[in-house]
């Protein structure tokens, strides 16, 4: 029987300059996911897409992809940067495993998307209830800051034109609460 791999390991933080990790900001993101219950909620929501003999939890795989994006990754293979710190991020699924999960979720279509959205909504409501008057919606309205952000991307296309900052990329609108 294979041992199933669940959430992230607990990290003990201490000063002194030993046992330093390269993605220290990731500890904050992992602990936020754990404390809010996001890791467990996403895992429960994606349980229907977990194969019977699967080793890696689909919820953790998806959160690993989100962490890779937060670290600047721009493709699924960038979860590889998490593999260099197993004490912080635990075992990380292989690139083919990540790709198979994304294929399975894509074939699930609206059902998979609804499951993820529902899990996120429950966690957000839980956190905002804990925050009480400090919650973003405590005043009866939520302020959304919409800003254009230049996202750099390498381009090998023939005759590709650089952006106004003389780099390659795209300029999506980002919304922040």
N, C-alpha and C positions, 0 to 999 in steps of 0.2 A: 504494500500500500504506500502510495506517495504521500509525503507530508504536504498539506496545503499551506500556501503562503498567504497570509492575511495582510493586516495593516502594517504600519511603520514601527520600527523598534523605538523603545524609549531611549532618549539621549540624555546623558548626564552632562551638564555644563559646568565647567570650572575654569578658573583663571590659571595662569602659570605658563602658558605658551607651549604646552605639550599636547599631543593628540589634536592638533589643529586640523580643521577641515577646509577644503577649498570653497565649498558652497555653504558658508555659514548662514546666510540669509534663508536658505532652504529649511533650516531647523525651525525658524519662526513660522514659515508657511505650513510645515508638517504639523507642528504643535497647534496651530490655529485650526487646521482640518480636524485634528483629533479632539481638541477641546470643544469645538462646536458640534461634533458628531457627524461632520460631513463625510468622513471616511466610511463610517458604518452605514449612513443613509444611502450613499451611492452604491455601496456593496449590496445592500438589501434590494435596492431598486434594480440592479443589474443581475440579480440572482437567476432570472429566467434565461439569461444568455450565458450562464456558466455551464460548461460541459461537465458531465459526471466525473470524469477522471482528470479534470483540470487541476493544475498545481497552483497557478497564479489566479488571484481574485480579480474579476473584471473591474470592480470598483477601484482597486489599487492601481491597476494598469491605467485606467482613465485618469486618475489623479496624478500618476507619474507623468503622463503626457502633459497635463496641465502644469506641473512643476517644470518640465523641460521648456515649455513655452515661456513661463515666468523667468527662466534663466536665459532666455534669448534664443531658444531653439526655434527652428522654422520647418522642421519635418519630423515624422514619427521616429526616425532613427536617432534623433537627438536625445531620446531617453537614455542613450548610452552614457551620457555625462553623469547620470545618477548612479550608474554601476560602479563608478570609481569611489564611491563613498557608501559601502554596504552597511557600515555602522550607523549611518544617518538615515538612509533611504531603504534599508533592507534589501532583500533580493528583488531585482528588477527583471521583468519579463524580457525575453529575447525579441529582437526586431520582428521575426516572423510571427511570434505570438501576439505582439501588439497589432500587427497588420491584420491577423485573422480576427481579432476582437473588433477592430474598426469595420471590417467587412461584415461581420455578424450584426453589429449595431446598425450599419447602413442598410442591411437587408431587412432589419426590423422596422425601419422607417419611422413613421409617426409614433408607433408604440414605444420604441426605444427612447426617442426624444422626449415623449411625454413622461416616461419613467424618470429620466434624469431631471427634467424640469420640476417634477413633483417633489423629488428628493431635495433639490436645492431650495424650493419654496418652503418646505417644512423646516429645514435647517435655518433659513433666513428668518422665518417667523419665530422660531425658538430663540435665536440670538437676539432679535429685536425685543422680544418679551423680557429676556434677561436684562437687557440694557435699560429698560424702563423709560424714564424721561430723557435719557441720553441717546435713545434710538434715533436713527435718521428720520423716521416717520412720526416722531412724537408730537410734532407741531401740527399734524394733520396734512402735511404735504412733504414731498420728497424733492429736493433740489438735484437736478441732473446737470452736470457740467459737460457740455459737448465741445470737443476740441479736435482739431486736425493734428495727426501725428505722422511724421515721416517714418515709415518702416523700411529699412534698408534691405535690399535683396540683390544678389549677384545676378547679372544678366549676360548670357553669351549669345543672345539673339543678334542676328545681323541687322545693322542700322538701328539698334536700340538707342533711344535718346535719353540723355541724363536728365534728372530732375533739376529744379531751379537751384538746388544746393550742390549740383554737379556730382551727384551720386545716382545709383540705380535703386529703384524701389517703388513703393506706392504710398498713397496719402489717404488712408481711410479716416473716417470720422470715428472718434472713440467717445463713449459716454461713461462718465464716472459719477457715482452716487456719493 
